[in-house]
Amino acid sequence: MVSGDFSLPVFTINFLFMKILILTALYPPLGANGQDDRCRQVVDALSRRGHQLQVLTSNYRVPAMGFPGQKGVYRHLQLHDSEGIECRLGVSYAATYEQELIQARMLYNRLDHFQPDVVYVWNMQGVSKSLLFNLQNQDTPIAYDLHSNWLSPHLFELDPWFTWWQRNQSLRSKCYQFYLKLSGLARRRLKYFPVGTVRDLDISNGYVCSESLRADLVAAGVAQAATLPVIYPALNTEALLSKISYHPARKFMWAGRLHAGKAPGMALRSVEILKGRGINISLDFYGMGMPSERKAMRNLIDRAGLSNSVRMLMIRPGELVSKYPEYDALLFTSCCNDPFPITPLEAMLSGLPSILARDGGIEEIANDGEIALLYDAGDAEALADAIVRMMNLEDGGSAMAKKCMERLQVQHSLDTVVPQIEAFLSASIQS
């Protein structure tokens, strides 16, 4: 539970205390993925080192009666790509301008009341991009934790305010833009709500979560990303339950979002292939997604005739860490070039042997057969073969898991990485 402005006394600290405003689209327990929870863990860790932090995030999924009990977390922003949001954003000037005005007021209110030394930007998918340009124009120190592809131009330019000014082709909008420019209102509006492309954004005080993401951003035209350092994600290892008992693998788990990029059907297909070979295993899906996505997955399980060996299980935010010790191995099947997935990192830090798709950033920290088993993403036969390899390990993967924990707990624990982040934030203020 977050408390106050996250200020906690410490006895030793290497940096001056900082006031840090976190700006992000989603924040636990109403986050969407492991990166959102990593944000919370970094906030808590910086707090324990004596800094003051506040979080400005969206009201996504906040109940009508509010969300009490989290001081220092301000759920005031409104995501423009959320369900139920005004569908005329980017089409109607009035609706789009009102959205920009509300977001800006929320940000300036936090800046005025908190007066942070630095704004620490995490995920801006669905959040007004004019907020970033405004901060930049005011020379506000900004630091970026880049762990997803929201900076890719094709996503960045979905911003409704940008769309209305740069992409709206309706005659009515063109005429109204002409009026705004002729009257001088356009200049005033764009002064307070700037429009720009990702190339106009200064991300020099940023770092990326993997070499894979850096390469993807550069390939997408974000040239600045080429010089950004890599700070790999880290987790609070003290919050994880370590697996202590190992057996030849028969009980597998899959966890993640139920969408095509995470390829849950790949795991299901591998179980079907193994069944055809006369090999039976059990697989539990901890799938997060819309009810329609969960229903579709259940239908796939039933049609494959695997309902006796494959289950769909419910999970609440934060509960997954308690499940890893109950299984023999994790199946990670992503095929979306994931910049750096948190679930396999969390599982491996818990000592759970893992079978990982060669995909995105996770491949940068894992070698096949050393700390995990790897297979070619998108190949169900290769995944089935990897499962058999795991099943044939006489020690149940114990030696591999031990080596994995020893390495990852040094390189990917908050105790190691947060001082790097702290130094990075301090340098952002001084630059």
CORBELGI-V166164 format. One record per residue. N is the residue number from 0. OMEGA is omega in whole degrees, -180 to 180 (* if undefined). BURIAL is 1 if it has 9 or more other ideal C-beta (glycine too) atoms within 8 Angstrom, else 0. Layout:
BEGIN
N:OMEGA:BURIAL + N:OMEGA:BURIAL
END
This chain:
BEGIN
0:179:0 + 1:-179:1 + 2:175:0 + 3:175:0 + 4:178:1 + 5:-179:1 + 6:176:1 + 7:-179:0 + 8:174:0 + 9:-177:0 + 10:-180:0 + 11:178:0 + 12:-173:0 + 13:-177:0 + 14:172:0 + 15:177:0 + 16:180:0 + 17:171:1 + 18:-170:1 + 19:175:1 + 20:177:1 + 21:177:1 + 22:-175:1 + 23:-176:1 + 24:-174:1 + 25:-179:1 + 26:-178:1 + 27:4:1 + 28:-180:0 + 29:179:1 + 30:-177:1 + 31:-176:0 + 32:-177:0 + 33:179:1 + 34:177:1 + 35:178:1 + 36:174:1 + 37:176:1 + 38:179:1 + 39:-179:1 + 40:177:1 + 41:176:1 + 42:-180:1 + 43:-178:1 + 44:177:1 + 45:176:1 + 46:-179:1 + 47:178:0 + 48:170:1 + 49:-178:1 + 50:175:1 + 51:-179:1 + 52:168:1 + 53:-179:1 + 54:172:1 + 55:-175:1 + 56:-175:1 + 57:176:1 + 58:-179:0 + 59:179:1 + 60:176:0 + 61:-179:0 + 62:-178:0 + 63:-178:0 + 64:178:0 + 65:-178:0 + 66:-174:0 + 67:169:0 + 68:179:0 + 69:176:0 + 70:-180:0 + 71:177:1 + 72:-176:1 + 73:-177:1 + 74:-172:1 + 75:-179:1 + 76:-180:1 + 77:-178:1 + 78:-179:1 + 79:179:1 + 80:178:0 + 81:176:1 + 82:177:0 + 83:178:0 + 84:180:1 + 85:-174:0 + 86:-178:0 + 87:175:0 + 88:-176:1 + 89:178:1 + 90:178:1 + 91:178:0 + 92:-176:0 + 93:-179:0 + 94:-178:1 + 95:179:1 + 96:179:1 + 97:178:0 + 98:179:1 + 99:-178:1 + 100:-180:1 + 101:-178:1 + 102:-178:1 + 103:179:1 + 104:-180:0 + 105:179:1 + 106:-178:1 + 107:176:0 + 108:178:1 + 109:-179:1 + 110:-179:1 + 111:-176:0 + 112:-174:0 + 113:-178:1 + 114:-177:0 + 115:174:1 + 116:-178:0 + 117:173:1 + 118:-175:1 + 119:-173:1 + 120:179:1 + 121:-175:1 + 122:-179:1 + 123:177:1 + 124:180:1 + 125:-180:1 + 126:-179:1 + 127:-180:1 + 128:178:1 + 129:177:1 + 130:-179:1 + 131:180:1 + 132:178:1 + 133:177:1 + 134:-179:1 + 135:-179:1 + 136:180:0 + 137:-180:0 + 138:174:0 + 139:177:0 + 140:-179:1 + 141:173:1 + 142:-177:1 + 143:167:1 + 144:-176:1 + 145:-176:1 + 146:176:1 + 147:-174:1 + 148:-179:1 + 149:178:1 + 150:177:1 + 151:-174:1 + 152:-177:1 + 153:175:0 + 154:-178:1 + 155:-175:1 + 156:169:1 + 157:179:1 + 158:-175:1 + 159:-179:1 + 160:175:1 + 161:-178:1 + 162:-177:1 + 163:-177:1 + 164:-171:1 + 165:-172:0 + 166:-176:1 + 167:-175:1 + 168:-178:0 + 169:-179:0 + 170:-179:0 + 171:-180:0 + 172:179:1 + 173:179:1 + 174:-179:0 + 175:175:1 + 176:178:1 + 177:178:0 + 178:-179:1 + 179:179:1 + 180:-179:1 + 181:-177:0 + 182:-177:0 + 183:-180:0 + 184:-179:0 + 185:-179:1 + 186:-179:0 + 187:180:0 + 188:-176:1 + 189:174:1 + 190:-178:0 + 191:179:0 + 192:-173:1 + 193:175:1 + 194:179:1 + 195:175:1 + 196:180:1 + 197:179:1 + 198:178:1 + 199:-177:0 + 200:179:1 + 201:180:0 + 202:-177:1 + 203:175:0 + 204:-179:1 + 205:173:1 + 206:-179:1 + 207:-175:1 + 208:-179:1 + 209:174:1 + 210:179:1 + 211:179:1 + 212:180:1 + 213:180:1 + 214:180:0 + 215:-180:1 + 216:178:1 + 217:179:1 + 218:180:0 + 219:178:1 + 220:178:0 + 221:-172:1 + 222:-178:0 + 223:-176:1 + 224:-176:1 + 225:-176:0 + 226:-177:0 + 227:177:1 + 228:175:0 + 229:169:1 + 230:-176:1 + 231:179:1 + 232:178:1 + 233:-178:1 + 234:176:1 + 235:-176:1 + 236:180:1 + 237:-179:0 + 238:-177:0 + 239:175:1 + 240:-177:0 + 241:176:0 + 242:-176:1 + 243:-177:0 + 244:-177:0 + 245:178:1 + 246:174:0 + 247:-168:1 + 248:172:1 + 249:-175:1 + 250:-174:1 + 251:177:1 + 252:175:1 + 253:-180:1 + 254:177:1 + 255:177:1 + 256:-180:1 + 257:175:1 + 258:-171:0 + 259:-178:0 + 260:179:1 + 261:173:1 + 262:176:1 + 263:179:1 + 264:178:0 + 265:178:1 + 266:179:1 + 267:180:1 + 268:180:1 + 269:177:1 + 270:178:1 + 271:178:1 + 272:-180:1 + 273:178:1 + 274:177:1 + 275:177:0 + 276:-178:0 + 277:-180:0 + 278:-178:0 + 279:174:0 + 280:174:1 + 281:-180:1 + 282:176:1 + 283:176:1 + 284:168:1 + 285:-173:1 + 286:177:1 + 287:-179:0 + 288:179:0 + 289:177:0 + 290:-180:0 + 291:179:0 + 292:178:1 + 293:179:1 + 294:179:0 + 295:180:1 + 296:177:1 + 297:179:1 + 298:177:0 + 299:179:1 + 300:-179:1 + 301:-178:0 + 302:178:0 + 303:-180:1 + 304:-175:0 + 305:-176:1 + 306:179:0 + 307:-176:0 + 308:-179:1 + 309:-179:1 + 310:170:0 + 311:-176:1 + 312:177:0 + 313:178:0 + 314:176:1 + 315:179:0 + 316:177:0 + 317:-175:0 + 318:-174:0 + 319:-177:1 + 320:-179:1 + 321:-176:0 + 322:-175:1 + 323:-178:1 + 324:-177:1 + 325:-173:0 + 326:179:1 + 327:-179:1 + 328:176:1 + 329:171:1 + 330:177:1 + 331:-167:1 + 332:-176:1 + 333:177:1 + 334:-175:1 + 335:-176:1 + 336:-178:0 + 337:-177:1 + 338:173:1 + 339:-178:1 + 340:-177:1 + 341:-176:1 + 342:179:1 + 343:177:1 + 344:179:1 + 345:-180:1 + 346:-179:1 + 347:176:1 + 348:177:1 + 349:179:1 + 350:-180:1 + 351:176:1 + 352:-172:1 + 353:173:1 + 354:-169:1 + 355:171:1 + 356:173:1 + 357:-172:0 + 358:172:1 + 359:-171:1 + 360:-176:1 + 361:-179:1 + 362:-178:1 + 363:-178:1 + 364:-176:1 + 365:173:1 + 366:-177:0 + 367:176:0 + 368:-179:0 + 369:178:0 + 370:177:1 + 371:172:1 + 372:-178:1 + 373:175:1 + 374:-179:1 + 375:-178:0 + 376:177:1 + 377:-177:0 + 378:-176:0 + 379:178:1 + 380:179:0 + 381:177:1 + 382:178:1 + 383:178:1 + 384:179:1 + 385:177:1 + 386:177:1 + 387:177:1 + 388:180:1 + 389:-179:1 + 390:-177:1 + 391:176:0 + 392:-174:1 + 393:-179:0 + 394:180:0 + 395:-179:1 + 396:-176:1 + 397:-178:0 + 398:179:0 + 399:-180:1 + 400:179:1 + 401:178:1 + 402:179:1 + 403:-179:1 + 404:-179:1 + 405:-179:0 + 406:-174:1 + 407:180:1 + 408:174:1 + 409:-172:0 + 410:-171:1 + 411:173:1 + 412:-180:1 + 413:180:1 + 414:180:0 + 415:-169:1 + 416:-177:1 + 417:175:1 + 418:176:0 + 419:179:1 + 420:179:1 + 421:178:1 + 422:180:1 + 423:179:1 + 424:179:1 + 425:179:1 + 426:178:1 + 427:179:1 + 428:-176:1 + 429:-176:0 + 430:*:0
END
